[in-house]
Amino acid sequence: MIGWTEKEIFTKEFLKLDYHHISHEIKKNGFFCFDKALNNSFLDSIEKDVKKSGISLNTNGIAGVYYSPGKQFFLTHMLAVSKSFFNYCTSQVFLNICSNYLGDKFRLKAIRYYENYGGQKMQWHTDNKTGEEFTDIPGLIFIAYVSDVFDGEFQYIKGSHLWSVNQRYNDYTEKFINKSYSDSIISFKKPKGSLIVYNAYGVHRAKPSKNKKFIRKSLFIQVDKEMNASTPILINTEFADSLDEKIKMFLGFGLKSGYDTFPSTSIKSMPLSINLMSTLLKWIFYRFLLNLISHLPGFFRKKFRKIENFF
């Protein structure tokens, strides 16, 4: 198992940054961005872990799901499937950024690997909410690009972390944003490995893309000062080979979760794709063949047991 030290995860240029500078930029503009903050080899290992987990179709393990419907792919419980992600998420770099901006107490709220596809239309919104309510909970979001993003990129309304507190809305129409804040829209067309850190009060979205072949691959980490609630955080204990009290606090050991896992999905949100159809047809053929074999004499059933190896 690869250890993935901070020098292997983050680029030399990013590690030279002063955490006070990152906090200053977030307080001033609502966000901080650094091109190529993460090494490609680390991101490649993330993609391998995601691919290995597969799609959730009656699998007894952690796997990915489709949402919205079929416009997004999520692998939510990354701490349970990827040692690479575990080391990234619990790195001293992230803990120091959070400490510098949020103070001594903060907790991991939500994590995921996700893919946005062409045709998706995301509403402008903020991330400081529980259910449908606006909440006064200071927090930070970390988004890392796992692929080059020059379409369907992340967008943020510069300075919106200051006025959304007074508006007290989580969701905003495109008409309102274009009329009142069009000059403040910052688009993050960035290369693979770029990292965006932003205030959870800030208004943002993924820019819609009409390109049907478009895929934006990203990592998402949300941290805030609410210590008594989070989405359920599943962890492979094999990954947790070094836990101090600060990391335990960050991961919420012994604390209540309370929030639902995001996103809420079902078979209805799965896309009708070639891969899915291939899987379903294989399953239908497999069940039909097993049913047929079950009616044969015992001698023939033993001969055909090896058929399961082909599925």
ChimeraX attribute file (.defattr): number of C-alpha atoms within 10 A of each C-alpha:
attribute: neighborCount
match mode: 1-to-1
recipient: residues
	/A:1	7
	/A:2	9
	/A:3	12
	/A:4	19
	/A:5	12
	/A:6	16
	/A:7	12
	/A:8	15
	/A:9	22
	/A:10	20
	/A:11	17
	/A:12	14
	/A:13	12
	/A:14	16
	/A:15	15
	/A:16	8
	/A:17	11
	/A:18	10
	/A:19	17
	/A:20	13
	/A:21	13
	/A:22	19
	/A:23	22
	/A:24	15
	/A:25	15
	/A:26	21
	/A:27	17
	/A:28	13
	/A:29	18
	/A:30	24
	/A:31	27
	/A:32	19
	/A:33	19
	/A:34	17
	/A:35	19
	/A:36	19
	/A:37	22
	/A:38	27
	/A:39	18
	/A:40	18
	/A:41	12
	/A:42	19
	/A:43	22
	/A:44	14
	/A:45	17
	/A:46	21
	/A:47	16
	/A:48	11
	/A:49	17
	/A:50	21
	/A:51	13
	/A:52	12
	/A:53	18
	/A:54	15
	/A:55	18
	/A:56	16
	/A:57	13
	/A:58	7
	/A:59	10
	/A:60	7
	/A:61	10
	/A:62	18
	/A:63	21
	/A:64	20
	/A:65	23
	/A:66	24
	/A:67	20
	/A:68	18
	/A:69	16
	/A:70	18
	/A:71	18
	/A:72	21
	/A:73	25
	/A:74	24
	/A:75	24
	/A:76	25
	/A:77	21
	/A:78	28
	/A:79	23
	/A:80	18
	/A:81	23
	/A:82	22
	/A:83	23
	/A:84	23
	/A:85	25
	/A:86	19
	/A:87	20
	/A:88	21
	/A:89	22
	/A:90	19
	/A:91	16
	/A:92	14
	/A:93	16
	/A:94	16
	/A:95	17
	/A:96	15
	/A:97	19
	/A:98	24
	/A:99	15
	/A:100	16
	/A:101	19
	/A:102	17
	/A:103	11
	/A:104	12
	/A:105	14
	/A:106	23
	/A:107	25
	/A:108	25
	/A:109	25
	/A:110	20
	/A:111	25
	/A:112	22
	/A:113	23
	/A:114	22
	/A:115	19
	/A:116	26
	/A:117	22
	/A:118	19
	/A:119	16
	/A:120	19
	/A:121	17
	/A:122	14
	/A:123	17
	/A:124	21
	/A:125	20
	/A:126	23
	/A:127	20
	/A:128	24
	/A:129	16
	/A:130	13
	/A:131	9
	/A:132	10
	/A:133	11
	/A:134	19
	/A:135	16
	/A:136	13
	/A:137	14
	/A:138	16
	/A:139	23
	/A:140	28
	/A:141	22
	/A:142	22
	/A:143	21
	/A:144	24
	/A:145	26
	/A:146	26
	/A:147	20
	/A:148	17
	/A:149	21
	/A:150	15
	/A:151	20
	/A:152	25
	/A:153	19
	/A:154	21
	/A:155	17
	/A:156	25
	/A:157	22
	/A:158	20
	/A:159	21
	/A:160	21
	/A:161	23
	/A:162	16
	/A:163	12
	/A:164	17
	/A:165	16
	/A:166	8
	/A:167	9
	/A:168	14
	/A:169	18
	/A:170	21
	/A:171	15
	/A:172	14
	/A:173	10
	/A:174	12
	/A:175	10
	/A:176	11
	/A:177	16
	/A:178	12
	/A:179	9
	/A:180	9
	/A:181	14
	/A:182	13
	/A:183	11
	/A:184	14
	/A:185	17
	/A:186	14
	/A:187	18
	/A:188	21
	/A:189	17
	/A:190	21
	/A:191	16
	/A:192	22
	/A:193	27
	/A:194	23
	/A:195	23
	/A:196	20
	/A:197	22
	/A:198	26
	/A:199	29
	/A:200	24
	/A:201	30
	/A:202	27
	/A:203	28
	/A:204	25
	/A:205	18
	/A:206	20
	/A:207	20
	/A:208	18
	/A:209	18
	/A:210	13
	/A:211	12
	/A:212	10
	/A:213	9
	/A:214	17
	/A:215	21
	/A:216	21
	/A:217	21
	/A:218	24
	/A:219	22
	/A:220	17
	/A:221	18
	/A:222	22
	/A:223	25
	/A:224	24
	/A:225	20
	/A:226	16
	/A:227	17
	/A:228	11
	/A:229	18
	/A:230	24
	/A:231	16
	/A:232	19
	/A:233	19
	/A:234	14
	/A:235	17
	/A:236	14
	/A:237	9
	/A:238	9
	/A:239	19
	/A:240	14
	/A:241	7
	/A:242	7
	/A:243	12
	/A:244	7
	/A:245	9
	/A:246	16
	/A:247	19
	/A:248	14
	/A:249	17
	/A:250	20
	/A:251	22
	/A:252	21
	/A:253	13
	/A:254	8
	/A:255	14
	/A:256	13
	/A:257	17
	/A:258	11
	/A:259	14
	/A:260	12
	/A:261	16
	/A:262	14
	/A:263	15
	/A:264	11
	/A:265	15
	/A:266	12
	/A:267	12
	/A:268	12
	/A:269	17
	/A:270	18
	/A:271	18
	/A:272	11
	/A:273	10
	/A:274	9
	/A:275	10
	/A:276	14
	/A:277	12
	/A:278	11
	/A:279	13
	/A:280	13
	/A:281	12
	/A:282	13
	/A:283	13
	/A:284	11
	/A:285	11
	/A:286	16
	/A:287	12
	/A:288	11
	/A:289	13
	/A:290	15
	/A:291	11
	/A:292	11
	/A:293	17
	/A:294	12
	/A:295	10
	/A:296	11
	/A:297	9
	/A:298	10
	/A:299	8
	/A:300	12
	/A:301	15
	/A:302	11
	/A:303	10
	/A:304	13
	/A:305	11
	/A:306	9
	/A:307	11
	/A:308	9
	/A:309	6
	/A:310	6
	/A:311	8
